Structure formats: C-alpha cells, structure tokens
Amino acid sequence: MSGKINIRSPYYLDAVEPTPPSVALTCELIKLSGFGVDQFGNVDLPTTEYGQILSYTSTDSDFSDGKFDTVLTDTSRTVTFRISIPFNFTNAASDYIDCDVSATQPEFVCTGGVTTNGTIPNQSLNTGGNTSTVDLSLYFTQGVLPIFGYRVTNSFPSYFSATTDGNILYITSLDKAGTHTFYIEAFDNDVSTCNATQSIQVTITATKTYDCTDSYLQGGLINQDGSIVLPNVNGNITSTKLTSGGSPITSVPANNTGGFISYTLYFDITVPIGYANTGATVECFKSYFQVSSALPIFNCEVASLTGQAIYTSGAVLKGNAAKGTIDSFDPIDFETVTSTTPRIVTFSITPPSSGYSNSGGDSISCPVELLQPSIEISNELGIEGYYVIGSAYVNPWEYMRISDNPTPINFTDSVEGEITYYKQAYSSRLGTRSQRYLVSEEPLEWLGTYIYVSSNNTRKYKLGADQYVLITRRRGSNLFWKDAVADYYVRLTSTGLISEVWKYDYINETILRIA
C-alpha cells in the first residue's frame, strides 16, 4: 500500500507501509558469497551482507591454520565462519553467529610455475599496532613467467593483519597475544602453472599481564532449558560458576517464570601464550538474560511499525508502534535527493512492561526500509537581494555536522568553529562575498530553488561542486559582530540547486536545519 500525503505545503512525501523487518540476524540474511577453495587448498574468503568475519575453521582432518591440503580428486569442503552480529539485530547480545558454507576443491593438476626458496622466518611482534616486513622476493622463485602477485590466507584476523604491497609483506599486530600461523601464496599469470605457498608463524606478545580486558569474551547464551553455551574467548575456559570463586556448573534451572532471569556467569580462563602470566588462571564474568518459554517474545513483528516515512527535506517521520514504545531512531535525517531513494532507518523500541518474555528488558532494534522522495525543483527567478559568501569544503556533511575541535586558527573549517569564534572579524577563508538574489525573503521557501546572479535574471549562481554557502543580509567586513542575530547556510548541488537550508543562530550559538 502506498500513497501521496500532503503534509505541509510545499512539502510532500511518498509513504510506503513497511514490511516487518527481520528480528534476528541469520545465516540467510548474512548471505555468504564468493567462497571458494583453490587446487592448492587456499580459502577465498566470502563477503557478507551483515556483520564481519571474526574467524573460520573446518572439521576436515587436513585443515590447518586456514588452509587445506591438496587433493587427487575433486573434494567437497565445508568451512564454518564466525560472523559478528551488528547492534541493530535483536540477537546482538550473542555477539556472533556461526555459518557453514561449502565449495569444491579441484584436484591438484598444475605443472611448473612459482617455487619456494628457503623458509620464511618466524615473526615476533608486541601487541598494539607494531609491524614487521618481509621481502617475499627472497623466498619465492619465478618459473618461466614472473611472479604476478601474492595471496594471503589469514584465519586469525583478530590477532594480526597481513597485507602485501608489491614484493613486501606487512604483518601488523592487534591487541591480542598468541602464536598463530598463516600462509602466503605466490602466483604467476598462467592458470595452468603451479603456485607456491609458504607458512609464516607469528608470535604476538603482550607487554602486560593478562587480565579480563584481554579475554575478549564474546557471545555465549543461557537457553530456556538451562543449558549454557560458552562464549568465544582469548584463552581457554576451564570452569563456569554462578559466583566468584564458587563451584563449577554446567547448567542452570529451566526458566518457566514468564519473564527474564538475569545471571552473571564467572569463567576461569587459562591465560594463552604471549602474556607475562601465561598459563595462569584468571576469573572473568559476563552477564546474561535467560528467556522464558511461558510468554511470547516481543520482537519487531509484534511491534508492527506503521506511519514511518521520510520528508522531502530528509527528516524522518517517527510514526507509531502497535505495541511497545518508539524511544529513538537512527539516523534522524538524510541529505536531500533529486530522485526517489531507498533508505534504512533503525527504530529502537521499548517492550511493553508485561506480557512478553523480554518485558522489562532492553529495547529492541528494528530496521525499516523507507523511500525518500526527491525535492520539487522550481526555476522561479530571484528577486530578493542577499549577500552570498561562497565556501569550498570537500565534505559538506562533515562541515555542518561533525566536531573538529576548532581553534581560533582553524575555526572556518566547520560550523562548530564559526559558532564558537563568530565574534572574530570576517575571514576571507570563508570565501568571496557578493550580492546575489533568491526567490523569497522567507528561507523556508528556498528549498528546490536557485540563487541568481542578478535580479530577475536567468543566470544561476553555482560553484560547480557540492558545498555550503553563507547567506546574510548584513554587509561590511566584520560579519561576526556581537549584535548579529541570525544568518543562513544553504547547501548547493553542483548545478546550483538549493538542497538544504540551515538557520545560523548567533545568540544561542546553534545551527538548525529548517528545510
């Protein structure tokens, strides 16, 4: 169902009744694509629609450190990818989800090509962004054809990154300590020749003693029946307890109360290699909510969002929820567009106080796809004289909305800076001031119109780039005087069309989008 609603002249919107969004992130929504295994056993990582790959593994006996052995016949391979869950899905508290994907590894049939030359030495780094480099030309020898490139297989991306630039391999540590192996494969430009692969062992050492901030506890779950799914951890969990220093448990009682039960689980973790206290046991905790089977769960389908829409100006219309309360939504507005554009807005909804298994729990996040209508364009000529001060900012969105910690020197780099230091004299860094003409003295009527060089003249004022200009009635060199009340900023497209209007309030030191 769709329709055109006259909200407030001259603005219109196209409202589309939304389809109830997905409640939880699933493997079907993630849509792992592009996965493959080549004849050398190297894994081609897939892409994801949502979330990021945290790690991957396989139950095949010949899988090790992110790759398979070569095979004599075509062989089916299945790899399990652990994917992070973004915050706006209702199962975000689980932190990650495991998804299986399969591909066929072809038989090993190549001849000639690149060969290895010696062994790449083990690499050692401290945590925290330290980098080591390896000249790969010393460890691979070309065949008839020169080496065309290198492929990295790293199944431990949360410990270190590995990238190449020409013949140079860069290994950069992250914040986890441990010893892991990855692979670098050299290849030429002939698909019939052999590639060569070397393994590289990397030891990441922390310059500190392991504590709970190094455990990186992710996920885990307490099911309704009381069974416990252990979280992902940097180290090895040897015991789970209900109290600090308490007795080990393997489960909790089933929850048939009709509401959440809150638990804090304490985990004994054996410290991995790479820390000053390697091999010690550290106790860390994580909080969980156990759901009940007696009541239904409150989700986006139950909330049944209606009436959400986007104005021509890009502002989002909150709409209503059949159940629960919409407490916020993100983003609250968009840039204007010159053609109808699909947008995703995530609504945060508080569950009803009773009647659902998650009543009284955290708000749920519901993503909704909405259509933003294009602005209505008018070629009405300009008649009202203003002074226009042109600027030249590469990213207008950042200029208007993002803090840049302004100083008296760089205050013209953002509106925040200009508001903070507006009492200073006008600076030529803001651009050249010139008299131009707009269609009306009412700023609310400027959206979708143009600025003109002369009164009742068809020649349009445009700067050839997407940027903001300052509009003022005041004249003289000192534009930022203490008695100033308000000016306006308008955003111009490359064609000179006004796509946003902002009121620049000197008294309250604020800037507000009005159209």
Secondary structure, 3 states (H helix, E strand, C coil): CEEEEEEECCEEEEEECCCCCCCCCCHHHHCCECCEECCCCEEECCECCCCCEEEEECCCCCCECCECCCCCCCEEEEEEEEEECCCCCCCHHHCEEEEEEEEEECCCCCCCECEECCCCCCEEEECCCCEEEEEHHHCEECCCCCCCEEEEECCCCCCEEEEEECCEEEEEECCCCEEEEEEEEEECCCCCCECEEEEEEEEEECCCCCCHHHCCCECCEECCCCEEECCECCCEEEEEECCCCCCECCECCCCCCCCCEEEEEEEEEECCCCCCCCCCEEEEEEEEEECCCCCCCCCHHHHCEECCEECCCCEEECCEECCCEEEEEECCECCCCCCCEEEEEEEEEECCCCCCCCCCCCCEEEEEEEEECCCCCCCCCCCEEEEEEECCCCCHHHHHHCCCCCCCCCHHHCHHHHHHCCCCCCCHHHCCEEEEEECCCCHHHCCCCECECCCCCCCECCCCCCEEEEEECCCCCCCCCCCCCEEEEEEECCCCEEEEEEEEECCCCEEEECC
